[in-house]
């Protein structure tokens, strides 16, 4: 965790969780809200006894925080990607803990993964720029906002990177 007084236009809180995915005791999987209303990330973490958690994917806060992309937990699809958008990037986790990234559409359940979470865009692949927001029609997320990023390193670590925003002393990033 690091606080910056002026980074990219203002004060920033940046948090990084480094998970050693080689450790067989560690489980990485998405969690879904416990009721028909919205649930805070901290509440989901407490409820599931998680060591760490992040807000992932997109949701419709006007509709009980329903997911707006692919969400699959324990081989059960909770929601698919929205049909009016092009294929979007998603994270998949296989039963052997292999982490996959690929694009999914409204008919794709990411069958090779037991857990999956849609997001966007996939920024980097094999050390090079891979997609842009325009390819996934993600211009609507432009501007300064809280940000979440995930990645898999070459030594099989899973990184969760979070930049706070929309609060006093936390600007967010574009």
N, C-alpha and C positions, 0 to 999 in steps of 0.2 A: 504494500500500500504506500502510495506517495501522494503528497499534496503539493501542488504547484501554485504559486501566487499569481503567475501570469504565463500561461501556456496556450498558444493558439487562440488568443483573444480574451483570456480571462482566467480566473482561478479554476483549477481542476483537481478533482480527486480521482486518481487512477488506481485500480486494484487489479492484481493478477493472481489467479490461483493456478498453481502448477501441479498437475496430477500425474503421478507415475502410473501409466496404464499397464505397465509390466507387473505391477503388484496385484496378485490375484485376489487379495482381500478387498480391493476397491471396486465399487460398482458405479458406473456412470449411466444414468438413465433419466429421461424426462419425467416430470410429475405433472399431474393435472389437478385443478381446483377440486375441493371436496364438496361443493354445493352448486346450486344454480346461479349463485352470485359470484362476484369477483373475490379472489383471495390473494393476499400479499405473498410475495416470494418468501419472506421470513416466516410466515405462517406455514406455508407448504414445507419449508425446510424443517421447522420444528415438528410438524405432524409426521414427517417421514424419518425423523432423526438423522437428517443429512448433516454432513460435516461442512459442506459448502453448497451454495446454490446461486443461480443467476436467473434473471428474467430473460427467457429466450423466445424467439418467434414473435408473432404479432397476434393481437387479439382485439375484439370489438367490445370496448368498454360500455357501449350503449346497449349491448345485447348480452349482458351477463358475463362479459369477458370470454365469449366464445372464440376459439382459435380461428385465425384467418389463413391458416396454412396447414400443411401436413403435420399431424401429431399421432404417433403410434407408440403404444406402451405395451410391453409383453405380448407382442404380435397382434394386438387389438388396435384397429384404426379408430381414433377418436374423431378425426376430421381429415379431409383431403385438402389439397391446395385449391384455392378458388378458381373456378372455371373461366372467369373473364380475364385472367392474366396469362402471360406466357409461362412456360416452365421456369421454376425458380429453384434456387439452391436449397439443399436439405442435407442434414447430418444423419447418418445411419450408424447404428451400432449392432454388430453381429453377435451371435451367441458366444463366440470365442474372444469377444471384446475388441475385435478389429473395428476401427473407425473408418467410415467411408463418407465421402462428400460427392454428391452428384445432383443433377437437376431433376425435379419431379413435376408432374402436372396433375390435373384434377382427377385423373383415373389411375394414378400410380401410387400404390401402397408401399413402395420400397420393399418388395418381398424378400430380398436378401438380408434385410435387417430385422431384428426383433424389436428395436426401438428406433424411432425416427422423429426428427423435428425439423420443420421447414423454417427457412429464414431467407435472407438475401443480403447482399449479393455475395457470391464466392469471390473474394478479392484476389487471392494468390493461390497458385498451384505450381508445385515444384519450383518455388522461388521466383516465379514470374507472374506479372499481372495476368489474370485469367478472365474475369468478366467485368463489365462496367454496369453501373446502375441502369443505363439506358437499355441494355440487352434484356434485363428482367423487368423493365418498365417500373423502376423503383425511384423515379424522380421525386415522388411524393414524400420520401423520407429525407430529402435534402434539407440543408440548413443545420443550425446548431441544435442538437438534441442529446439526451443521454445515449450512450452507445454500448453495445455488447458485441464482442467478437470471440470466436472460438477457433482453435487450430490444433492440429496434430503435428508434432515435431518428428524429425527423422529418427529420434531415439524413443519413439512411442510414448511421449508425454502428451497430455491433453491440457491445453491452456485455455482458461476462461479469463477474458480481459474486459473490464468494466470501467466506463468513464461516467461518473455521475453527472446529472444535469437537472435543470428546472428547479433548482433550490438555491437558497442563499449560500454564497460561497462556492457554488458548483455550476459552471457554465455549460458544459457539454461540448461536443465537437461536431464539425460537419464531415 
